[in-house]
């Protein structure tokens, strides 16, 4: 795993339940503001369950949910459930 990937995973793991960040915001916090596509690739590459990554909390800058391994409907359902709980 690259140091950038480690930073991305660390940032995403710290997103509070019920909150979201954009791919661009994650890239900026990881020190590579133009690497928003790389953020998506990293989240897709590493098994979310194995690394305990709440990757569903990362969305597109236009507010849409974007891609998700288990489909956008599942991602949206998880986000709604978390927001309702808080």
VMD Tcl script that builds the backbone (N, CA, C; Angstrom):
set m [mol new atoms 258]
animate dup $m
set s [atomselect $m all]
$s set {name element resname resid chain x y z} {
  {N N UNK 1 A 0.854 -1.174 0.000}
  {CA C UNK 1 A 0.000 0.000 0.000}
  {C C UNK 1 A 0.901 1.238 0.000}
  {N N UNK 2 A 0.569 2.193 -0.849}
  {CA C UNK 2 A 1.366 3.418 -0.928}
  {C C UNK 2 A 1.074 4.326 0.263}
  {N N UNK 3 A 1.952 5.285 0.484}
  {CA C UNK 3 A 1.719 6.218 1.588}
  {C C UNK 3 A 0.485 7.075 1.303}
  {N N UNK 4 A 0.241 7.397 0.027}
  {CA C UNK 4 A -0.967 8.150 -0.315}
  {C C UNK 4 A -2.207 7.330 0.006}
  {N N UNK 5 A -2.203 6.059 -0.344}
  {CA C UNK 5 A -3.343 5.181 -0.036}
  {C C UNK 5 A -3.562 5.092 1.471}
  {N N UNK 6 A -2.497 4.995 2.233}
  {CA C UNK 6 A -2.628 4.952 3.689}
  {C C UNK 6 A -3.258 6.232 4.218}
  {N N UNK 7 A -2.837 7.380 3.666}
  {CA C UNK 7 A -3.421 8.661 4.088}
  {C C UNK 7 A -4.908 8.699 3.759}
  {N N UNK 8 A -5.257 8.298 2.535}
  {CA C UNK 8 A -6.658 8.309 2.110}
  {C C UNK 8 A -7.501 7.429 3.027}
  {N N UNK 9 A -7.054 6.227 3.278}
  {CA C UNK 9 A -7.805 5.309 4.134}
  {C C UNK 9 A -7.938 5.878 5.543}
  {N N UNK 10 A -6.879 6.467 6.058}
  {CA C UNK 10 A -6.939 7.076 7.389}
  {C C UNK 10 A -7.943 8.210 7.459}
  {N N UNK 11 A -7.967 9.045 6.435}
  {CA C UNK 11 A -8.915 10.169 6.389}
  {C C UNK 11 A -10.344 9.653 6.327}
  {N N UNK 12 A -10.588 8.691 5.460}
  {CA C UNK 12 A -11.943 8.161 5.291}
  {C C UNK 12 A -12.409 7.442 6.558}
  {N N UNK 13 A -11.510 6.761 7.223}
  {CA C UNK 13 A -11.878 6.065 8.465}
  {C C UNK 13 A -12.307 7.041 9.554}
  {N N UNK 14 A -11.856 8.290 9.466}
  {CA C UNK 14 A -12.197 9.287 10.490}
  {C C UNK 14 A -13.429 10.128 10.156}
  {N N UNK 15 A -14.074 9.861 9.020}
  {CA C UNK 15 A -15.302 10.595 8.703}
  {C C UNK 15 A -16.383 10.124 9.678}
  {N N UNK 16 A -16.959 11.046 10.430}
  {CA C UNK 16 A -17.973 10.643 11.421}
  {C C UNK 16 A -19.224 10.051 10.767}
  {N N UNK 17 A -19.863 9.182 11.488}
  {CA C UNK 17 A -21.127 8.578 11.045}
  {C C UNK 17 A -22.120 9.712 10.768}
  {N N UNK 18 A -22.802 9.628 9.645}
  {CA C UNK 18 A -23.778 10.645 9.278}
  {C C UNK 18 A -23.191 11.825 8.524}
  {N N UNK 19 A -21.887 11.843 8.318}
  {CA C UNK 19 A -21.209 12.933 7.603}
  {C C UNK 19 A -20.603 12.379 6.324}
  {N N UNK 20 A -20.295 13.268 5.394}
  {CA C UNK 20 A -19.654 12.861 4.148}
  {C C UNK 20 A -18.532 13.835 3.799}
  {N N UNK 21 A -17.640 13.385 2.954}
  {CA C UNK 21 A -16.617 14.226 2.330}
  {C C UNK 21 A -16.650 13.919 0.839}
  {N N UNK 22 A -16.225 14.872 0.037}
  {CA C UNK 22 A -16.117 14.614 -1.389}
  {C C UNK 22 A -14.775 13.942 -1.672}
  {N N UNK 23 A -14.702 13.322 -2.850}
  {CA C UNK 23 A -13.433 12.721 -3.269}
  {C C UNK 23 A -12.341 13.792 -3.309}
  {N N UNK 24 A -12.693 14.993 -3.770}
  {CA C UNK 24 A -11.733 16.092 -3.826}
  {C C UNK 24 A -11.272 16.530 -2.458}
  {N N UNK 25 A -12.182 16.578 -1.498}
  {CA C UNK 25 A -11.813 16.970 -0.131}
  {C C UNK 25 A -10.855 15.952 0.477}
  {N N UNK 26 A -11.106 14.689 0.222}
  {CA C UNK 26 A -10.204 13.646 0.724}
  {C C UNK 26 A -8.830 13.815 0.082}
  {N N UNK 27 A -8.805 14.060 -1.231}
  {CA C UNK 27 A -7.532 14.243 -1.939}
  {C C UNK 27 A -6.766 15.449 -1.375}
  {N N UNK 28 A -7.467 16.552 -1.132}
  {CA C UNK 28 A -6.813 17.746 -0.559}
  {C C UNK 28 A -6.251 17.447 0.824}
  {N N UNK 29 A -7.028 16.792 1.653}
  {CA C UNK 29 A -6.555 16.468 3.008}
  {C C UNK 29 A -5.365 15.517 2.987}
  {N N UNK 30 A -5.292 14.701 1.930}
  {CA C UNK 30 A -4.178 13.754 1.797}
  {C C UNK 30 A -2.961 14.400 1.134}
  {N N UNK 31 A -3.078 15.677 0.769}
  {CA C UNK 31 A -1.943 16.407 0.215}
  {C C UNK 31 A -1.804 16.367 -1.287}
  {N N UNK 32 A -2.802 15.827 -1.984}
  {CA C UNK 32 A -2.754 15.765 -3.452}
  {C C UNK 32 A -4.101 16.222 -4.005}
  {N N UNK 33 A -4.328 17.546 -4.045}
  {CA C UNK 33 A -5.643 18.093 -4.384}
  {C C UNK 33 A -6.222 17.678 -5.725}
  {N N UNK 34 A -5.401 17.331 -6.676}
  {CA C UNK 34 A -5.912 16.939 -7.996}
  {C C UNK 34 A -6.131 15.426 -8.124}
  {N N UNK 35 A -5.888 14.687 -7.083}
  {CA C UNK 35 A -5.929 13.222 -7.146}
  {C C UNK 35 A -7.280 12.643 -6.717}
  {N N UNK 36 A -8.358 13.346 -7.018}
  {CA C UNK 36 A -9.677 12.859 -6.587}
  {C C UNK 36 A -10.044 11.535 -7.243}
  {N N UNK 37 A -9.627 11.323 -8.492}
  {CA C UNK 37 A -9.902 10.029 -9.131}
  {C C UNK 37 A -9.104 8.916 -8.463}
  {N N UNK 38 A -7.895 9.237 -8.061}
  {CA C UNK 38 A -7.065 8.241 -7.368}
  {C C UNK 38 A -7.715 7.843 -6.048}
  {N N UNK 39 A -8.365 8.790 -5.384}
  {CA C UNK 39 A -9.074 8.477 -4.134}
  {C C UNK 39 A -10.137 7.420 -4.405}
  {N N UNK 40 A -10.925 7.618 -5.459}
  {CA C UNK 40 A -11.945 6.642 -5.813}
  {C C UNK 40 A -11.348 5.279 -6.128}
  {N N UNK 41 A -10.237 5.277 -6.855}
  {CA C UNK 41 A -9.580 4.010 -7.182}
  {C C UNK 41 A -9.065 3.305 -5.942}
  {N N UNK 42 A -8.516 4.062 -5.019}
  {CA C UNK 42 A -8.017 3.471 -3.773}
  {C C UNK 42 A -9.168 2.847 -2.990}
  {N N UNK 43 A -10.263 3.578 -2.875}
  {CA C UNK 43 A -11.402 3.055 -2.124}
  {C C UNK 43 A -11.999 1.835 -2.794}
  {N N UNK 44 A -11.900 1.766 -4.099}
  {CA C UNK 44 A -12.394 0.599 -4.824}
  {C C UNK 44 A -11.437 -0.588 -4.704}
  {N N UNK 45 A -10.154 -0.302 -4.621}
  {CA C UNK 45 A -9.129 -1.346 -4.638}
  {C C UNK 45 A -9.053 -2.118 -3.321}
  {N N UNK 46 A -9.150 -1.423 -2.205}
  {CA C UNK 46 A -8.977 -2.081 -0.911}
  {C C UNK 46 A -10.316 -2.503 -0.342}
  {N N UNK 47 A -10.377 -3.687 0.172}
  {CA C UNK 47 A -11.610 -4.253 0.717}
  {C C UNK 47 A -12.062 -3.440 1.928}
  {N N UNK 48 A -13.216 -2.790 1.793}
  {CA C UNK 48 A -13.726 -1.926 2.843}
  {C C UNK 48 A -13.927 -2.669 4.165}
  {N N UNK 49 A -14.392 -3.907 4.090}
  {CA C UNK 49 A -14.624 -4.667 5.322}
  {C C UNK 49 A -13.313 -5.047 5.991}
  {N N UNK 50 A -12.343 -5.460 5.201}
  {CA C UNK 50 A -11.059 -5.863 5.746}
  {C C UNK 50 A -10.338 -4.702 6.421}
  {N N UNK 51 A -10.386 -3.524 5.798}
  {CA C UNK 51 A -9.682 -2.358 6.329}
  {C C UNK 51 A -10.583 -1.446 7.162}
  {N N UNK 52 A -11.833 -1.820 7.345}
  {CA C UNK 52 A -12.795 -1.022 8.119}
  {C C UNK 52 A -12.881 0.396 7.571}
  {N N UNK 53 A -13.139 0.488 6.263}
  {CA C UNK 53 A -13.220 1.771 5.584}
  {C C UNK 53 A -14.684 2.089 5.297}
  {N N UNK 54 A -15.211 3.172 5.862}
  {CA C UNK 54 A -16.589 3.551 5.555}
  {C C UNK 54 A -16.633 4.338 4.235}
  {N N UNK 55 A -16.270 3.666 3.142}
  {CA C UNK 55 A -16.124 4.335 1.850}
  {C C UNK 55 A -17.439 4.899 1.326}
  {N N UNK 56 A -18.564 4.446 1.871}
  {CA C UNK 56 A -19.847 5.002 1.452}
  {C C UNK 56 A -20.000 6.466 1.863}
  {N N UNK 57 A -19.136 6.960 2.740}
  {CA C UNK 57 A -19.211 8.351 3.193}
  {C C UNK 57 A -18.469 9.322 2.283}
  {N N UNK 58 A -17.945 8.833 1.182}
  {CA C UNK 58 A -17.259 9.689 0.218}
  {C C UNK 58 A -18.150 9.821 -1.013}
  {N N UNK 59 A -18.450 11.079 -1.374}
  {CA C UNK 59 A -19.385 11.353 -2.459}
  {C C UNK 59 A -18.750 12.287 -3.490}
  {N N UNK 60 A -19.435 12.467 -4.588}
  {CA C UNK 60 A -18.981 13.372 -5.638}
  {C C UNK 60 A -19.201 14.824 -5.227}
  {N N UNK 61 A -18.473 15.717 -5.857}
  {CA C UNK 61 A -18.581 17.143 -5.523}
  {C C UNK 61 A -19.946 17.728 -5.864}
  {N N UNK 62 A -20.694 17.097 -6.777}
  {CA C UNK 62 A -22.034 17.586 -7.108}
  {C C UNK 62 A -23.103 17.059 -6.146}
  {N N UNK 63 A -22.674 16.300 -5.148}
  {CA C UNK 63 A -23.597 15.763 -4.154}
  {C C UNK 63 A -24.148 14.389 -4.482}
  {N N UNK 64 A -23.884 13.900 -5.678}
  {CA C UNK 64 A -24.358 12.557 -6.022}
  {C C UNK 64 A -23.470 11.515 -5.358}
  {N N UNK 65 A -23.996 10.315 -5.212}
  {CA C UNK 65 A -23.269 9.302 -4.450}
  {C C UNK 65 A -22.086 8.715 -5.192}
  {N N UNK 66 A -22.108 8.717 -6.514}
  {CA C UNK 66 A -20.985 8.147 -7.262}
  {C C UNK 66 A -20.997 6.636 -7.209}
  {N N UNK 67 A -19.858 6.043 -7.495}
  {CA C UNK 67 A -19.752 4.597 -7.533}
  {C C UNK 67 A -19.691 3.965 -6.153}
  {N N UNK 68 A -20.000 2.693 -6.131}
  {CA C UNK 68 A -19.950 1.935 -4.884}
  {C C UNK 68 A -19.961 0.459 -5.256}
  {N N UNK 69 A -19.123 -0.306 -4.630}
  {CA C UNK 69 A -18.975 -1.724 -4.946}
  {C C UNK 69 A -20.307 -2.469 -4.914}
  {N N UNK 70 A -21.181 -2.111 -3.996}
  {CA C UNK 70 A -22.460 -2.803 -3.839}
  {C C UNK 70 A -23.609 -2.024 -4.473}
  {N N UNK 71 A -23.294 -1.041 -5.290}
  {CA C UNK 71 A -24.292 -0.278 -6.033}
  {C C UNK 71 A -24.662 1.025 -5.359}
  {N N UNK 72 A -25.038 2.012 -6.171}
  {CA C UNK 72 A -25.371 3.334 -5.634}
  {C C UNK 72 A -26.605 3.339 -4.737}
  {N N UNK 73 A -27.539 2.438 -4.975}
  {CA C UNK 73 A -28.737 2.389 -4.113}
  {C C UNK 73 A -28.362 1.998 -2.688}
  {N N UNK 74 A -27.464 1.035 -2.560}
  {CA C UNK 74 A -27.002 0.590 -1.241}
  {C C UNK 74 A -26.247 1.721 -0.543}
  {N N UNK 75 A -25.396 2.426 -1.286}
  {CA C UNK 75 A -24.628 3.531 -0.716}
  {C C UNK 75 A -25.574 4.619 -0.199}
  {N N UNK 76 A -26.556 4.979 -1.007}
  {CA C UNK 76 A -27.523 5.992 -0.608}
  {C C UNK 76 A -28.327 5.550 0.612}
  {N N UNK 77 A -28.695 4.292 0.653}
  {CA C UNK 77 A -29.440 3.760 1.806}
  {C C UNK 77 A -28.607 3.825 3.077}
  {N N UNK 78 A -27.320 3.490 2.987}
  {CA C UNK 78 A -26.442 3.569 4.157}
  {C C UNK 78 A -26.309 5.007 4.641}
  {N N UNK 79 A -26.132 5.941 3.714}
  {CA C UNK 79 A -26.009 7.357 4.093}
  {C C UNK 79 A -27.279 7.863 4.761}
  {N N UNK 80 A -28.426 7.520 4.195}
  {CA C UNK 80 A -29.706 7.960 4.788}
  {C C UNK 80 A -29.887 7.373 6.179}
  {N N UNK 81 A -29.542 6.119 6.345}
  {CA C UNK 81 A -29.681 5.456 7.646}
  {C C UNK 81 A -28.800 6.147 8.695}
  {N N UNK 82 A -27.553 6.443 8.324}
  {CA C UNK 82 A -26.653 7.103 9.265}
  {C C UNK 82 A -27.109 8.510 9.622}
  {N N UNK 83 A -27.577 9.264 8.617}
  {CA C UNK 83 A -28.040 10.622 8.894}
  {C C UNK 83 A -29.279 10.617 9.774}
  {N N UNK 84 A -30.160 9.639 9.582}
  {CA C UNK 84 A -31.382 9.544 10.387}
  {C C UNK 84 A -31.053 9.201 11.844}
  {N N UNK 85 A -29.981 8.473 12.050}
  {CA C UNK 85 A -29.599 8.060 13.405}
  {C C UNK 85 A -28.943 9.196 14.186}
  {N N UNK 86 A -28.540 10.255 13.492}
  {CA C UNK 86 A -27.880 11.376 14.181}
  {C C UNK 86 A -28.662 12.612 14.130}
}
mol reanalyze $m
mol bondsrecalc $m
mol representation Tube
mol addrep $m
